[in-house]
Amino acid sequence: MENTTTEVPKMMDAPDLNDISLSKVLYALSDENRLKIVLLIQSAGGEMRCGSFAEKLGISKPTCSHHFGILRETGVILTRLDGTTKHNKINAEALNARFPGLLASVLAGARGLI
């Protein structure tokens, strides 16, 4: 008998839609490195591996992890686990549902950072 189950991607905890607050999202995006992380994910087509940010940003891996944690806790990004590798993507669907146009406006104003 053939095994037809497909593995469901494991996602790290993210806030529920109603728990994503404007003040927390703006706080997360107020840091230049966190804003650059979001811009890099966007420019990469929607998802990037965690290990690829430190060199691009010129900061340490622990500092990147700190920024990923803030972005994830505030609902700005989602992190998918693939074995020991973490992939980040912008939580655009939730952000646009909660605050229509906010993400596009912030990212359009920050394009010159990367």
Biopython code that builds the backbone (N, CA, C, O; Angstrom):
import numpy as np
from Bio.PDB.StructureBuilder import StructureBuilder

atoms = [
    (1, "MET", "N", (0.844, -1.173, 0.000)),
    (1, "MET", "CA", (0.000, 0.000, 0.000)),
    (1, "MET", "C", (0.892, 1.241, 0.000)),
    (1, "MET", "O", (1.843, 1.327, 0.776)),
    (2, "GLU", "N", (0.588, 2.174, -0.852)),
    (2, "GLU", "CA", (1.377, 3.398, -0.986)),
    (2, "GLU", "C", (0.974, 4.418, 0.068)),
    (2, "GLU", "O", (-0.210, 4.593, 0.356)),
    (3, "ASN", "N", (1.977, 5.095, 0.647)),
    (3, "ASN", "CA", (1.719, 6.138, 1.641)),
    (3, "ASN", "C", (1.376, 7.430, 0.907)),
    (3, "ASN", "O", (2.228, 7.996, 0.222)),
    (4, "THR", "N", (0.160, 7.893, 1.040)),
    (4, "THR", "CA", (-0.282, 9.082, 0.308)),
    (4, "THR", "C", (-0.391, 10.315, 1.189)),
    (4, "THR", "O", (-0.933, 11.334, 0.762)),
    (5, "THR", "N", (0.117, 10.236, 2.412)),
    (5, "THR", "CA", (0.055, 11.414, 3.278)),
    (5, "THR", "C", (1.097, 12.422, 2.838)),
    (5, "THR", "O", (2.198, 12.062, 2.424)),
    (6, "THR", "N", (0.740, 13.662, 2.934)),
    (6, "THR", "CA", (1.686, 14.726, 2.629)),
    (6, "THR", "C", (2.009, 15.452, 3.923)),
    (6, "THR", "O", (1.144, 15.667, 4.772)),
    (7, "GLU", "N", (3.258, 15.817, 4.051)),
    (7, "GLU", "CA", (3.690, 16.500, 5.271)),
    (7, "GLU", "C", (3.219, 17.947, 5.237)),
    (7, "GLU", "O", (3.463, 18.671, 4.271)),
    (8, "VAL", "N", (2.549, 18.354, 6.289)),
    (8, "VAL", "CA", (2.072, 19.723, 6.415)),
    (8, "VAL", "C", (3.231, 20.573, 6.918)),
    (8, "VAL", "O", (3.871, 20.211, 7.905)),
    (9, "PRO", "N", (3.515, 21.704, 6.255)),
    (9, "PRO", "CA", (4.615, 22.548, 6.723)),
    (9, "PRO", "C", (4.381, 22.986, 8.167)),
    (9, "PRO", "O", (3.263, 23.323, 8.555)),
    (10, "LYS", "N", (5.439, 22.975, 8.940)),
    (10, "LYS", "CA", (5.344, 23.412, 10.322)),
    (10, "LYS", "C", (5.590, 24.915, 10.371)),
    (10, "LYS", "O", (6.572, 25.423, 9.828)),
    (11, "MET", "N", (4.683, 25.603, 11.027)),
    (11, "MET", "CA", (4.801, 27.052, 11.159)),
    (11, "MET", "C", (5.078, 27.384, 12.616)),
    (11, "MET", "O", (4.526, 26.755, 13.519)),
    (12, "MET", "N", (5.926, 28.363, 12.838)),
    (12, "MET", "CA", (6.150, 28.847, 14.188)),
    (12, "MET", "C", (4.934, 29.665, 14.609)),
    (12, "MET", "O", (4.204, 30.185, 13.765)),
    (13, "ASP", "N", (4.724, 29.773, 15.903)),
    (13, "ASP", "CA", (3.562, 30.505, 16.414)),
    (13, "ASP", "C", (3.502, 31.929, 15.875)),
    (13, "ASP", "O", (4.515, 32.622, 15.780)),
    (14, "ALA", "N", (2.300, 32.341, 15.530)),
    (14, "ALA", "CA", (2.037, 33.707, 15.077)),
    (14, "ALA", "C", (0.757, 34.167, 15.759)),
    (14, "ALA", "O", (-0.089, 33.342, 16.105)),
    (15, "PRO", "N", (0.604, 35.465, 15.955)),
    (15, "PRO", "CA", (-0.623, 35.946, 16.607)),
    (15, "PRO", "C", (-1.855, 35.737, 15.736)),
    (15, "PRO", "O", (-1.768, 35.720, 14.508)),
    (16, "ASP", "N", (-2.995, 35.579, 16.385)),
    (16, "ASP", "CA", (-4.259, 35.529, 15.657)),
    (16, "ASP", "C", (-4.512, 36.895, 15.023)),
    (16, "ASP", "O", (-3.988, 37.910, 15.481)),
    (17, "LEU", "N", (-5.312, 36.906, 13.978)),
    (17, "LEU", "CA", (-5.606, 38.141, 13.255)),
    (17, "LEU", "C", (-6.053, 39.261, 14.185)),
    (17, "LEU", "O", (-5.575, 40.389, 14.064)),
    (18, "ASN", "N", (-6.957, 38.969, 15.105)),
    (18, "ASN", "CA", (-7.475, 40.002, 16.004)),
    (18, "ASN", "C", (-6.460, 40.478, 17.027)),
    (18, "ASN", "O", (-6.655, 41.513, 17.664)),
    (19, "ASP", "N", (-5.372, 39.726, 17.188)),
    (19, "ASP", "CA", (-4.330, 40.117, 18.144)),
    (19, "ASP", "C", (-3.221, 40.944, 17.505)),
    (19, "ASP", "O", (-2.301, 41.377, 18.198)),
    (20, "ILE", "N", (-3.293, 41.169, 16.198)),
    (20, "ILE", "CA", (-2.304, 41.996, 15.513)),
    (20, "ILE", "C", (-2.733, 43.450, 15.689)),
    (20, "ILE", "O", (-3.782, 43.861, 15.193)),
    (21, "SER", "N", (-1.910, 44.226, 16.401)),
    (21, "SER", "CA", (-2.289, 45.617, 16.677)),
    (21, "SER", "C", (-1.458, 46.582, 15.838)),
    (21, "SER", "O", (-0.307, 46.307, 15.502)),
    (22, "LEU", "N", (-2.057, 47.696, 15.516)),
    (22, "LEU", "CA", (-1.386, 48.710, 14.722)),
    (22, "LEU", "C", (-0.128, 49.213, 15.418)),
    (22, "LEU", "O", (0.912, 49.366, 14.776)),
    (23, "SER", "N", (-0.205, 49.470, 16.706)),
    (23, "SER", "CA", (0.969, 50.003, 17.414)),
    (23, "SER", "C", (2.121, 49.011, 17.398)),
    (23, "SER", "O", (3.276, 49.420, 17.276)),
    (24, "LYS", "N", (1.838, 47.715, 17.519)),
    (24, "LYS", "CA", (2.908, 46.713, 17.504)),
    (24, "LYS", "C", (3.506, 46.550, 16.110)),
    (24, "LYS", "O", (4.718, 46.388, 15.972)),
    (25, "VAL", "N", (2.674, 46.592, 15.086)),
    (25, "VAL", "CA", (3.174, 46.496, 13.713)),
    (25, "VAL", "C", (4.049, 47.703, 13.394)),
    (25, "VAL", "O", (5.125, 47.554, 12.816)),
    (26, "LEU", "N", (3.598, 48.885, 13.763)),
    (26, "LEU", "CA", (4.389, 50.089, 13.506)),
    (26, "LEU", "C", (5.687, 50.068, 14.300)),
    (26, "LEU", "O", (6.727, 50.503, 13.805)),
    (27, "TYR", "N", (5.634, 49.563, 15.533)),
    (27, "TYR", "CA", (6.860, 49.420, 16.324)),
    (27, "TYR", "C", (7.839, 48.489, 15.605)),
    (27, "TYR", "O", (9.023, 48.802, 15.478)),
    (28, "ALA", "N", (7.338, 47.347, 15.138)),
    (28, "ALA", "CA", (8.204, 46.381, 14.462)),
    (28, "ALA", "C", (8.836, 46.986, 13.215)),
    (28, "ALA", "O", (10.012, 46.750, 12.938)),
    (29, "LEU", "N", (8.076, 47.750, 12.475)),
    (29, "LEU", "CA", (8.582, 48.332, 11.227)),
    (29, "LEU", "C", (9.347, 49.631, 11.438)),
    (29, "LEU", "O", (9.879, 50.193, 10.481)),
    (30, "SER", "N", (9.409, 50.117, 12.679)),
    (30, "SER", "CA", (10.132, 51.364, 12.943)),
    (30, "SER", "C", (11.640, 51.162, 13.022)),
    (30, "SER", "O", (12.396, 52.130, 12.935)),
    (31, "ASP", "N", (12.085, 49.932, 13.182)),
    (31, "ASP", "CA", (13.517, 49.642, 13.231)),
    (31, "ASP", "C", (14.029, 49.435, 11.805)),
    (31, "ASP", "O", (13.437, 48.680, 11.032)),
    (32, "GLU", "N", (15.117, 50.098, 11.462)),
    (32, "GLU", "CA", (15.632, 50.036, 10.095)),
    (32, "GLU", "C", (16.008, 48.617, 9.667)),
    (32, "GLU", "O", (15.734, 48.230, 8.531)),
    (33, "ASN", "N", (16.628, 47.836, 10.553)),
    (33, "ASN", "CA", (16.987, 46.467, 10.182)),
    (33, "ASN", "C", (15.763, 45.596, 9.961)),
    (33, "ASN", "O", (15.746, 44.777, 9.042)),
    (34, "ARG", "N", (14.743, 45.759, 10.786)),
    (34, "ARG", "CA", (13.524, 44.974, 10.591)),
    (34, "ARG", "C", (12.814, 45.383, 9.303)),
    (34, "ARG", "O", (12.278, 44.539, 8.585)),
    (35, "LEU", "N", (12.815, 46.662, 9.024)),
    (35, "LEU", "CA", (12.216, 47.136, 7.772)),
    (35, "LEU", "C", (12.989, 46.577, 6.577)),
    (35, "LEU", "O", (12.388, 46.182, 5.578)),
    (36, "LYS", "N", (14.314, 46.542, 6.678)),
    (36, "LYS", "CA", (15.135, 45.962, 5.608)),
    (36, "LYS", "C", (14.836, 44.477, 5.423)),
    (36, "LYS", "O", (14.794, 43.985, 4.295)),
    (37, "ILE", "N", (14.628, 43.765, 6.531)),
    (37, "ILE", "CA", (14.285, 42.341, 6.441)),
    (37, "ILE", "C", (13.013, 42.173, 5.623)),
    (37, "ILE", "O", (12.960, 41.330, 4.727)),
    (38, "VAL", "N", (11.995, 42.958, 5.918)),
    (38, "VAL", "CA", (10.723, 42.864, 5.198)),
    (38, "VAL", "C", (10.914, 43.228, 3.729)),
    (38, "VAL", "O", (10.350, 42.575, 2.850)),
    (39, "LEU", "N", (11.698, 44.253, 3.460)),
    (39, "LEU", "CA", (11.978, 44.639, 2.070)),
    (39, "LEU", "C", (12.727, 43.539, 1.328)),
    (39, "LEU", "O", (12.432, 43.268, 0.163)),
    (40, "LEU", "N", (13.690, 42.904, 1.986)),
    (40, "LEU", "CA", (14.440, 41.818, 1.345)),
    (40, "LEU", "C", (13.526, 40.635, 1.029)),
    (40, "LEU", "O", (13.632, 40.034, -0.040)),
    (41, "ILE", "N", (12.639, 40.305, 1.951)),
    (41, "ILE", "CA", (11.695, 39.203, 1.699)),
    (41, "ILE", "C", (10.820, 39.548, 0.497)),
    (41, "ILE", "O", (10.594, 38.714, -0.379)),
    (42, "GLN", "N", (10.337, 40.775, 0.466)),
    (42, "GLN", "CA", (9.485, 41.205, -0.647)),
    (42, "GLN", "C", (10.252, 41.135, -1.970)),
    (42, "GLN", "O", (9.724, 40.641, -2.966)),
    (43, "SER", "N", (11.485, 41.624, -1.984)),
    (43, "SER", "CA", (12.264, 41.654, -3.223)),
    (43, "SER", "C", (12.692, 40.253, -3.670)),
    (43, "SER", "O", (13.006, 40.046, -4.842)),
    (44, "ALA", "N", (12.707, 39.290, -2.738)),
    (44, "ALA", "CA", (13.073, 37.914, -3.071)),
    (44, "ALA", "C", (11.896, 37.117, -3.610)),
    (44, "ALA", "O", (12.040, 35.939, -3.937)),
    (45, "GLY", "N", (10.753, 37.739, -3.703)),
    (45, "GLY", "CA", (9.597, 37.044, -4.240)),
    (45, "GLY", "C", (8.688, 36.441, -3.194)),
    (45, "GLY", "O", (7.796, 35.658, -3.519)),
    (46, "GLY", "N", (8.907, 36.797, -1.941)),
    (46, "GLY", "CA", (7.944, 36.394, -0.934)),
    (46, "GLY", "C", (8.446, 35.532, 0.197)),
    (46, "GLY", "O", (7.794, 35.466, 1.239)),
    (47, "GLU", "N", (9.598, 34.854, 0.039)),
    (47, "GLU", "CA", (10.091, 34.009, 1.119)),
    (47, "GLU", "C", (11.614, 33.944, 1.061)),
    (47, "GLU", "O", (12.210, 33.861, -0.013)),
    (48, "MET", "N", (12.231, 33.982, 2.247)),
    (48, "MET", "CA", (13.696, 33.873, 2.332)),
    (48, "MET", "C", (14.085, 33.012, 3.524)),
    (48, "MET", "O", (13.413, 33.002, 4.555)),
    (49, "ARG", "N", (15.179, 32.296, 3.357)),
    (49, "ARG", "CA", (15.748, 31.478, 4.419)),
    (49, "ARG", "C", (16.406, 32.382, 5.452)),
    (49, "ARG", "O", (17.070, 33.352, 5.088)),
    (50, "CYS", "N", (16.231, 32.080, 6.731)),
    (50, "CYS", "CA", (16.767, 32.915, 7.814)),
    (50, "CYS", "C", (18.262, 33.179, 7.672)),
    (50, "CYS", "O", (18.713, 34.306, 7.873)),
    (51, "GLY", "N", (19.025, 32.158, 7.329)),
    (51, "GLY", "CA", (20.474, 32.286, 7.284)),
    (51, "GLY", "C", (20.998, 33.242, 6.227)),
    (51, "GLY", "O", (22.187, 33.562, 6.232)),
    (52, "SER", "N", (20.159, 33.702, 5.332)),
    (52, "SER", "CA", (20.626, 34.558, 4.239)),
    (52, "SER", "C", (20.578, 36.048, 4.560)),
    (52, "SER", "O", (20.964, 36.864, 3.722)),
    (53, "PHE", "N", (20.117, 36.421, 5.745)),
    (53, "PHE", "CA", (19.940, 37.840, 6.063)),
    (53, "PHE", "C", (21.161, 38.502, 6.692)),
    (53, "PHE", "O", (21.466, 39.651, 6.370)),
    (54, "ALA", "N", (21.851, 37.818, 7.564)),
    (54, "ALA", "CA", (22.919, 38.428, 8.356)),
    (54, "ALA", "C", (23.958, 39.107, 7.469)),
    (54, "ALA", "O", (24.325, 40.256, 7.713)),
    (55, "GLU", "N", (24.430, 38.413, 6.455)),
    (55, "GLU", "CA", (25.442, 38.978, 5.576)),
    (55, "GLU", "C", (24.894, 40.165, 4.779)),
    (55, "GLU", "O", (25.573, 41.178, 4.616)),
    (56, "LYS", "N", (23.673, 40.032, 4.291)),
    (56, "LYS", "CA", (23.072, 41.119, 3.502)),
    (56, "LYS", "C", (22.873, 42.386, 4.326)),
    (56, "LYS", "O", (22.971, 43.497, 3.805)),
    (57, "LEU", "N", (22.591, 42.208, 5.632)),
    (57, "LEU", "CA", (22.340, 43.353, 6.496)),
    (57, "LEU", "C", (23.584, 43.831, 7.242)),
    (57, "LEU", "O", (23.598, 44.934, 7.788)),
    (58, "GLY", "N", (24.622, 43.006, 7.264)),
    (58, "GLY", "CA", (25.835, 43.379, 7.983)),
    (58, "GLY", "C", (25.656, 43.325, 9.494)),
    (58, "GLY", "O", (26.274, 44.102, 10.223)),
    (59, "ILE", "N", (24.807, 42.403, 9.972)),
    (59, "ILE", "CA", (24.590, 42.228, 11.406)),
    (59, "ILE", "C", (24.770, 40.750, 11.747)),
    (59, "ILE", "O", (24.769, 39.899, 10.858)),
    (60, "SER", "N", (24.922, 40.453, 13.026)),
    (60, "SER", "CA", (25.161, 39.076, 13.450)),
    (60, "SER", "C", (23.891, 38.226, 13.335)),
    (60, "SER", "O", (22.778, 38.749, 13.279)),
    (61, "LYS", "N", (24.086, 36.908, 13.300)),
    (61, "LYS", "CA", (22.942, 35.996, 13.241)),
    (61, "LYS", "C", (22.063, 36.111, 14.488)),
    (61, "LYS", "O", (20.839, 36.094, 14.363)),
    (62, "PRO", "N", (22.652, 36.228, 15.704)),
    (62, "PRO", "CA", (21.782, 36.417, 16.872)),
    (62, "PRO", "C", (20.941, 37.696, 16.797)),
    (62, "PRO", "O", (19.790, 37.707, 17.234)),
    (63, "THR", "N", (21.507, 38.757, 16.251)),
    (63, "THR", "CA", (20.749, 39.998, 16.095)),
    (63, "THR", "C", (19.620, 39.796, 15.085)),
    (63, "THR", "O", (18.511, 40.290, 15.285)),
    (64, "CYS", "N", (19.902, 39.072, 14.001)),
    (64, "CYS", "CA", (18.851, 38.752, 13.036)),
    (64, "CYS", "C", (17.739, 37.959, 13.712)),
    (64, "CYS", "O", (16.559, 38.242, 13.505)),
    (65, "SER", "N", (18.110, 36.966, 14.517)),
    (65, "SER", "CA", (17.108, 36.150, 15.215)),
    (65, "SER", "C", (16.227, 37.004, 16.114)),
    (65, "SER", "O", (15.016, 36.794, 16.194)),
    (66, "HIS", "N", (16.842, 37.967, 16.790)),
    (66, "HIS", "CA", (16.086, 38.894, 17.637)),
    (66, "HIS", "C", (15.052, 39.659, 16.801)),
    (66, "HIS", "O", (13.892, 39.776, 17.194)),
    (67, "HIS", "N", (15.482, 40.174, 15.653)),
    (67, "HIS", "CA", (14.570, 40.929, 14.786)),
    (67, "HIS", "C", (13.467, 40.036, 14.218)),
    (67, "HIS", "O", (12.314, 40.457, 14.134)),
    (68, "PHE", "N", (13.818, 38.787, 13.822)),
    (68, "PHE", "CA", (12.797, 37.854, 13.335)),
    (68, "PHE", "C", (11.752, 37.612, 14.409)),
    (68, "PHE", "O", (10.557, 37.561, 14.115)),
    (69, "GLY", "N", (12.191, 37.461, 15.650)),
    (69, "GLY", "CA", (11.260, 37.225, 16.758)),
    (69, "GLY", "C", (10.268, 38.363, 16.913)),
    (69, "GLY", "O", (9.071, 38.130, 17.085)),
    (70, "ILE", "N", (10.759, 39.585, 16.853)),
    (70, "ILE", "CA", (9.861, 40.744, 16.977)),
    (70, "ILE", "C", (8.894, 40.801, 15.798)),
    (70, "ILE", "O", (7.698, 41.031, 15.983)),
    (71, "LEU", "N", (9.406, 40.594, 14.596)),
    (71, "LEU", "CA", (8.538, 40.627, 13.412)),
    (71, "LEU", "C", (7.487, 39.518, 13.468)),
    (71, "LEU", "O", (6.340, 39.739, 13.082)),
    (72, "ARG", "N", (7.860, 38.342, 13.937)),
    (72, "ARG", "CA", (6.929, 37.231, 14.044)),
    (72, "ARG", "C", (5.894, 37.475, 15.149)),
    (72, "ARG", "O", (4.702, 37.256, 14.938)),
    (73, "GLU", "N", (6.347, 37.926, 16.327)),
    (73, "GLU", "CA", (5.446, 38.159, 17.462)),
    (73, "GLU", "C", (4.413, 39.245, 17.182)),
    (73, "GLU", "O", (3.310, 39.215, 17.729)),
    (74, "THR", "N", (4.769, 40.198, 16.335)),
    (74, "THR", "CA", (3.844, 41.285, 16.022)),
    (74, "THR", "C", (2.958, 40.969, 14.818)),
    (74, "THR", "O", (2.063, 41.744, 14.482)),
    (75, "GLY", "N", (3.210, 39.825, 14.165)),
    (75, "GLY", "CA", (2.382, 39.413, 13.037)),
    (75, "GLY", "C", (2.844, 39.914, 11.686)),
    (75, "GLY", "O", (2.127, 39.755, 10.698)),
    (76, "VAL", "N", (4.026, 40.518, 11.614)),
    (76, "VAL", "CA", (4.507, 41.057, 10.337)),
    (76, "VAL", "C", (5.009, 39.934, 9.431)),
    (76, "VAL", "O", (4.802, 39.985, 8.219)),
    (77, "ILE", "N", (5.665, 38.923, 10.002)),
    (77, "ILE", "CA", (6.146, 37.803, 9.204)),
    (77, "ILE", "C", (5.623, 36.491, 9.767)),
    (77, "ILE", "O", (5.195, 36.404, 10.918)),
    (78, "LEU", "N", (5.673, 35.478, 8.919)),
    (78, "LEU", "CA", (5.397, 34.099, 9.306)),
    (78, "LEU", "C", (6.674, 33.310, 9.080)),
    (78, "LEU", "O", (7.401, 33.578, 8.123)),
    (79, "THR", "N", (6.960, 32.349, 9.936)),
    (79, "THR", "CA", (8.159, 31.533, 9.795)),
    (79, "THR", "C", (7.755, 30.075, 9.643)),
    (79, "THR", "O", (7.049, 29.511, 10.480)),
    (80, "ARG", "N", (8.225, 29.480, 8.547)),
    (80, "ARG", "CA", (7.960, 28.081, 8.231)),
    (80, "ARG", "C", (9.218, 27.273, 8.529)),
    (80, "ARG", "O", (10.324, 27.657, 8.149)),
    (81, "LEU", "N", (9.031, 26.146, 9.217)),
    (81, "LEU", "CA", (10.143, 25.268, 9.538)),
    (81, "LEU", "C", (10.248, 24.174, 8.486)),
    (81, "LEU", "O", (9.257, 23.529, 8.144)),
    (82, "ASP", "N", (11.460, 23.970, 7.978)),
    (82, "ASP", "CA", (11.738, 22.907, 7.014)),
    (82, "ASP", "C", (12.959, 22.170, 7.537)),
    (82, "ASP", "O", (14.089, 22.502, 7.179)),
    (83, "GLY", "N", (12.737, 21.168, 8.384)),
    (83, "GLY", "CA", (13.845, 20.515, 9.071)),
    (83, "GLY", "C", (14.447, 21.496, 10.062)),
    (83, "GLY", "O", (13.763, 21.980, 10.963)),
    (84, "THR", "N", (15.731, 21.786, 9.889)),
    (84, "THR", "CA", (16.384, 22.761, 10.766)),
    (84, "THR", "C", (16.447, 24.145, 10.133)),
    (84, "THR", "O", (16.979, 25.082, 10.729)),
    (85, "THR", "N", (15.912, 24.270, 8.945)),
    (85, "THR", "CA", (15.940, 25.550, 8.232)),
    (85, "THR", "C", (14.631, 26.302, 8.456)),
    (85, "THR", "O", (13.551, 25.712, 8.440)),
    (86, "LYS", "N", (14.744, 27.601, 8.664)),
    (86, "LYS", "CA", (13.570, 28.456, 8.832)),
    (86, "LYS", "C", (13.445, 29.367, 7.625)),
    (86, "LYS", "O", (14.424, 29.952, 7.162)),
    (87, "HIS", "N", (12.232, 29.475, 7.129)),
    (87, "HIS", "CA", (11.933, 30.344, 5.993)),
    (87, "HIS", "C", (10.933, 31.396, 6.451)),
    (87, "HIS", "O", (9.932, 31.076, 7.091)),
    (88, "ASN", "N", (11.211, 32.649, 6.118)),
    (88, "ASN", "CA", (10.330, 33.754, 6.517)),
    (88, "ASN", "C", (9.580, 34.294, 5.314)),
    (88, "ASN", "O", (10.116, 34.393, 4.210)),
    (89, "LYS", "N", (8.329, 34.639, 5.559)),
    (89, "LYS", "CA", (7.554, 35.326, 4.532)),
    (89, "LYS", "C", (6.713, 36.405, 5.203)),
    (89, "LYS", "O", (6.390, 36.312, 6.387)),
    (90, "ILE", "N", (6.368, 37.417, 4.436)),
    (90, "ILE", "CA", (5.553, 38.513, 4.944)),
    (90, "ILE", "C", (4.132, 37.993, 5.166)),
    (90, "ILE", "O", (3.591, 37.269, 4.331)),
    (91, "ASN", "N", (3.550, 38.358, 6.271)),
    (91, "ASN", "CA", (2.180, 37.965, 6.610)),
    (91, "ASN", "C", (1.204, 38.950, 5.952)),
    (91, "ASN", "O", (0.353, 39.544, 6.613)),
    (92, "ALA", "N", (1.352, 39.100, 4.652)),
    (92, "ALA", "CA", (0.622, 40.131, 3.908)),
    (92, "ALA", "C", (-0.888, 39.966, 3.993)),
    (92, "ALA", "O", (-1.609, 40.954, 4.135)),
    (93, "GLU", "N", (-1.370, 38.750, 3.908)),
    (93, "GLU", "CA", (-2.818, 38.533, 3.932)),
    (93, "GLU", "C", (-3.438, 39.062, 5.236)),
    (93, "GLU", "O", (-4.452, 39.759, 5.211)),
    (94, "ALA", "N", (-2.823, 38.726, 6.354)),
    (94, "ALA", "CA", (-3.349, 39.183, 7.643)),
    (94, "ALA", "C", (-3.194, 40.686, 7.808)),
    (94, "ALA", "O", (-4.116, 41.360, 8.268)),
    (95, "LEU", "N", (-2.023, 41.222, 7.430)),
    (95, "LEU", "CA", (-1.800, 42.660, 7.582)),
    (95, "LEU", "C", (-2.758, 43.465, 6.710)),
    (95, "LEU", "O", (-3.276, 44.497, 7.135)),
    (96, "ASN", "N", (-2.987, 42.989, 5.494)),
    (96, "ASN", "CA", (-3.907, 43.709, 4.604)),
    (96, "ASN", "C", (-5.356, 43.583, 5.062)),
    (96, "ASN", "O", (-6.156, 44.496, 4.857)),
    (97, "ALA", "N", (-5.691, 42.460, 5.678)),
    (97, "ALA", "CA", (-7.052, 42.303, 6.206)),
    (97, "ALA", "C", (-7.262, 43.223, 7.405)),
    (97, "ALA", "O", (-8.333, 43.808, 7.571)),
    (98, "ARG", "N", (-6.250, 43.342, 8.221)),
    (98, "ARG", "CA", (-6.351, 44.125, 9.462)),
    (98, "ARG", "C", (-6.191, 45.632, 9.207)),
    (98, "ARG", "O", (-6.930, 46.448, 9.758)),
    (99, "PHE", "N", (-5.202, 45.985, 8.353)),
    (99, "PHE", "CA", (-4.873, 47.398, 8.085)),
    (99, "PHE", "C", (-4.674, 47.590, 6.580)),
    (99, "PHE", "O", (-3.536, 47.652, 6.114)),
    (100, "PRO", "N", (-5.765, 47.686, 5.813)),
    (100, "PRO", "CA", (-5.661, 47.768, 4.354)),
    (100, "PRO", "C", (-4.748, 48.911, 3.894)),
    (100, "PRO", "O", (-4.903, 50.063, 4.299)),
    (101, "GLY", "N", (-3.795, 48.548, 3.036)),
    (101, "GLY", "CA", (-2.905, 49.544, 2.442)),
    (101, "GLY", "C", (-1.691, 49.918, 3.273)),
    (101, "GLY", "O", (-0.763, 50.533, 2.748)),
    (102, "LEU", "N", (-1.668, 49.570, 4.546)),
    (102, "LEU", "CA", (-0.558, 49.973, 5.419)),
    (102, "LEU", "C", (0.770, 49.392, 4.949)),
    (102, "LEU", "O", (1.744, 50.128, 4.786)),
    (103, "LEU", "N", (0.818, 48.098, 4.734)),
    (103, "LEU", "CA", (2.068, 47.442, 4.351)),
    (103, "LEU", "C", (2.601, 48.008, 3.041)),
    (103, "LEU", "O", (3.787, 48.320, 2.940)),
    (104, "ALA", "N", (1.750, 48.142, 2.054)),
    (104, "ALA", "CA", (2.178, 48.683, 0.755)),
    (104, "ALA", "C", (2.721, 50.098, 0.900)),
    (104, "ALA", "O", (3.723, 50.443, 0.274)),
    (105, "SER", "N", (2.074, 50.913, 1.714)),
    (105, "SER", "CA", (2.525, 52.294, 1.911)),
    (105, "SER", "C", (3.876, 52.361, 2.603)),
    (105, "SER", "O", (4.758, 53.111, 2.185)),
    (106, "VAL", "N", (4.036, 51.578, 3.658)),
    (106, "VAL", "CA", (5.302, 51.578, 4.401)),
    (106, "VAL", "C", (6.435, 51.078, 3.513)),
    (106, "VAL", "O", (7.508, 51.682, 3.479)),
    (107, "LEU", "N", (6.209, 49.991, 2.800)),
    (107, "LEU", "CA", (7.264, 49.433, 1.953)),
    (107, "LEU", "C", (7.586, 50.338, 0.777)),
    (107, "LEU", "O", (8.748, 50.433, 0.380)),
    (108, "ALA", "N", (6.591, 51.005, 0.211)),
    (108, "ALA", "CA", (6.842, 51.936, -0.892)),
    (108, "ALA", "C", (7.700, 53.100, -0.414)),
    (108, "ALA", "O", (8.568, 53.572, -1.149)),
    (109, "GLY", "N", (7.469, 53.562, 0.794)),
    (109, "GLY", "CA", (8.253, 54.673, 1.334)),
    (109, "GLY", "C", (9.654, 54.286, 1.756)),
    (109, "GLY", "O", (10.495, 55.155, 1.986)),
    (110, "ALA", "N", (9.920, 52.979, 1.862)),
    (110, "ALA", "CA", (11.222, 52.522, 2.366)),
    (110, "ALA", "C", (12.081, 51.866, 1.290)),
    (110, "ALA", "O", (13.138, 51.318, 1.605)),
    (111, "ARG", "N", (11.669, 51.905, 0.066)),
    (111, "ARG", "CA", (12.370, 51.193, -1.009)),
    (111, "ARG", "C", (13.845, 51.547, -1.118)),
    (111, "ARG", "O", (14.636, 50.684, -1.498)),
    (112, "GLY", "N", (14.246, 52.740, -0.814)),
    (112, "GLY", "CA", (15.640, 53.144, -0.944)),
    (112, "GLY", "C", (16.576, 52.554, 0.099)),
    (112, "GLY", "O", (17.788, 52.749, 0.007)),
    (113, "LEU", "N", (16.055, 51.844, 1.081)),
    (113, "LEU", "CA", (16.895, 51.287, 2.153)),
    (113, "LEU", "C", (17.747, 50.114, 1.705)),
    (113, "LEU", "O", (18.815, 49.875, 2.268)),
    (114, "ILE", "N", (17.289, 49.378, 0.698)),
    (114, "ILE", "CA", (18.089, 48.223, 0.227)),
    (114, "ILE", "C", (18.483, 48.380, -1.215)),
    (114, "ILE", "O", (19.154, 47.510, -1.771)),
]
sb = StructureBuilder()
sb.init_structure("model")
sb.init_model(0)
sb.init_chain("A")
sb.init_seg("    ")
for serial, (resi, resn, name, xyz) in enumerate(atoms, 1):
    if name == "N":
        sb.init_residue(resn, " ", resi, " ")
    sb.init_atom(name, np.array(xyz, "f"), 0.0, 1.0, " ", f" {name:<3s}", serial, name[0])
structure = sb.get_structure()
